[in-house]
Amino acid sequence: MKSPILFFVLMFLVLFTPAYAAQSTITEADGNACMGDDKSRKQTEQAALADAKKRAVEFASTYIKSETQIKDFALEKDLLSAYANAEVKIIQELDKSWYKDPSSGDCCKIRIKAEIIPDIKAMEALSKNTRFSDDPSAPLQVKAWTDKKAYTAGEKIKVYIRGNKPFYARVLYKDAGGDTLQLLPNPYRAENYFNGGGIYEIPAGNDKFDLEVSPPFGAENVMVYASSTPLGEINVETRGAVYQVKTQTGDIGMKTRGVKLAEKTDSKGASAASEFFEDEVVVKTGR
């Protein structure tokens, strides 16, 4: 039986600088606050949330310092400084409950899953240093690119990904019509764990599709989500040799960030963290 071949609507004109590339750390943390005489119930909940975010940043900084073994002192200092100025995005509020403290009265406890995003400009500067970007002891970084700058009708395109350390990846392709397809993993290539330092090709191996240039043309995107632990699930259905993504475009990133963290906590109630990286190659299609 002939293997099914998927013909994609695209022609790539690669822009060397991706539209978006970001390293972050995802973790869970608890926050606590009590009403006392100066806070309303709502203010107490807000204070508990602020405490959880603060603890998440502290844990992410500690995690990065302990898990990365950068030998260059200046690079390590810049990395920790980037995390000291991190932004916190709440992925999910996991739990919120009230309890009675004998000395403080009514108190609120909140547990969140949060993404800790280090200072973007600082990380961009660090990534330009090959001693940092290629170092397996540095935070996770995964890059995507294609084999040529431009293609003509009938040519086949190759996508490549490479990480500085072992990672799990999801590779998506958004066509000019707005459809999003999942290239990897796919129905014939379920494995999405890769070793660091190696260059991986898409399509290849057990893939049963080709990326062949054909109209209509327009703006296209190749998106890569990578993590040091298994990624969160999105809704997909089989479409030939790949998957059609059914999750709303605006929800893909957030659901993917629902990474599976190890069941391990520190004394502050923060769980083990996961390193996360997102890269996007902006492309154009044409004749």
Number of C-alpha atoms within 10 A of each C-alpha: 3 5 10 12 15 15 14 19 20 31 30 26 19 19 13 11 10 18 12 11 20 20 23 25 28 28 27 28 27 25 25 21 23 25 18 14 8 8 14 12 15 11 14 21 24 18 21 23 25 17 18 27 26 16 19 30 27 18 24 31 22 13 17 20 18 9 14 16 14 19 13 10 9 9 16 19 12 15 24 17 16 20 25 15 15 20 16 18 13 16 18 16 13 12 11 16 11 15 11 11 11 7 8 12 12 16 19 23 21 23 22 22 27 25 29 27 22 25 20 18 10 15 20 13 10 18 16 10 12 9 15 21 19 20 21 19 15 22 25 28 29 27 21 21 21 19 14 12 13 17 20 16 14 12 14 18 21 16 18 14 20 21 26 21 20 21 25 18 27 21 22 21 23 19 22 18 12 12 12 23 23 23 24 22 18 26 18 14 17 11 11 16 17 18 14 18 16 13 13 16 16 18 19 13 10 11 21 19 21 19 21 20 23 20 14 15 18 16 18 23 22 24 24 21 24 31 29 22 19 20 23 16 14 16 12 16 14 13 14 15 20 23 20 20 21 14 15 11 13 8 11 17 17 16 17 18 27 20 23 18 18 12 7 10 13 10 6 14 17 24 22 19 27 25 24 28 23 23 23 22 24 20 23 18 23 18 13
